[in-house]
Amino acid sequence: MEGGDAKALLKYFDHMQTDNNKFFRSFRVDDKGTLKDVFWADARSRAAYEEFGDVVCFDSTYVTNKYHLPFANFVGVNHHNQTVLFGCALISVEDADIFEWVFRQWLKCMGGRTLDGLLTDQATVMRQPIKHVFPEIRHRWCIWHILRKLPHKLGRNEKYAKLKEELLEVVYDSFTKEEFGSRWEEVTSDYGIVNDEWVSGLFVERSMWVPANMKDQFWAGMRTTQRVESINSFFDKFVTRKTRLCEFGEKYVAAIERRIMQEKEADEIGHKYTRNSLTGIPLEKYF
């Protein structure tokens, strides 16, 4: 990478680790010695996971900096329904090998403590890595990513508007697995889409995304990856597509510290919230 960007980033993370031995970072290079992937989590993220790591949302759709590296985040929610950040990674490409590496580094960072549920988008490339690294957990797909495809997949149906309305009612208003199954079969038959490949695939995979199939497990109120998107939106204020890799570490830390300062300032004027919305950890631990 240009101008020693990769070395500068790793040097900065080494500095962070020296300053706080709870800061975790891991990276790997290819056979030519070129940086491929980096994972890190600061002390606040690791502490937050100890308290609120039952259910985690993972997303890698946020592309940042001029190298077009996907910026992957692990996030969750605390007992105030605030988004908490558990770790980050910059990855070279989105494939099974890299996702497995990221998941293993994250598990190592968290002392081997696994989770109960993992929420991701519908990317099939994640399925095997998740099974290899977290064999006992429940994997769930983001329902928003699935249903946003309705116009593309079924929009040509002459009765699409009514079809969409009834399908959404089936998905969101069915209370049991059996009710969902019978109502889904009825609607798809009425509109002649029973044999549609995409529709059939969704029904086969219903245990991955349909709310009625998820009621037997705690999900902390999460069924979409919008928690990650709120984190990405916050980072947008500090990171742009022109950000160089050597600048990324500092900008990441600046974003986190700014968020903490916002919470501290709010606390000082009597704001009702006293916890950092990114980490969920009491602010007095850091000031």
WORA-V368115 format. One line per field, one symbol per residue. ss: DSSP state (A for helix, B for strand, O for the rest). phi: phi as a letter, one per 30 degrees, with the letter a starting at -180 (. if undefined). psi: psi as a letter, one per 40 degrees, with the letter a starting at -180 (. if undefined). A space follows every 50 residues. Layout:
ss: ???
phi: ???
psi: ???
This chain:
ss: OAAAAAAAAAAAAAAAAAAOOOOBBBBBBOOOOOBBBBBBBOAAAAAAAA AAOOBBBBBBBBBBOOOOBBBBBBBBBOOOOOBBBBBBBBBOOOOAAAAA AAAAAAAAAOOOOOOOBBBBOOOAAAAAAAAAAOOOOBBBBOAAAAAOOA AAAAOOOOOAAAAAAAAAAAAAAOOOAAAAAAAAAAAAAAOOOOOOAAAA AAAAOAAAOOAAAOOOOOOOOOOOOAAAAAAAAAAOOOOOOOOOAAAAAA AAAAAAAAAAAAAAAAAAOOOOOOBOOOOOOBAAAOO
phi: .dhieddddddddddddddbdddcbbbbbddcidecbbbaadddddddde cbcdbbcbbbcdcbiddhddccbcbabcdcicdbcclbacbdbcbddddd ddddddddeciiddbcbbcbddedddddeddddbdcdccbcdddddddde dddbddddceedededddddddcdcbddddedddddddddcicecddddd ddddcedcbdeddcddbdbhicbbcddddddddddedcbbdcddddcded ddddddddddddddddddciddcbbdddcicedddcb
psi: iiffdddddddddddddddheehhiiiiiaeeehhdihiihidddddddd dffdhihhifehhiieefhhhiihiaiaeefihiheiiihidigiddddd dddddddddffehaidihhiaehdeedddddddgdeihhiihdddddeed dddedehefdddddddddddddehdiddddddddddddddefedehdddd ddddfdeedhddeeeeihefeheifdddddddddddedhieehideeddd ddddddddddddddddddefieheiheddehhdede.
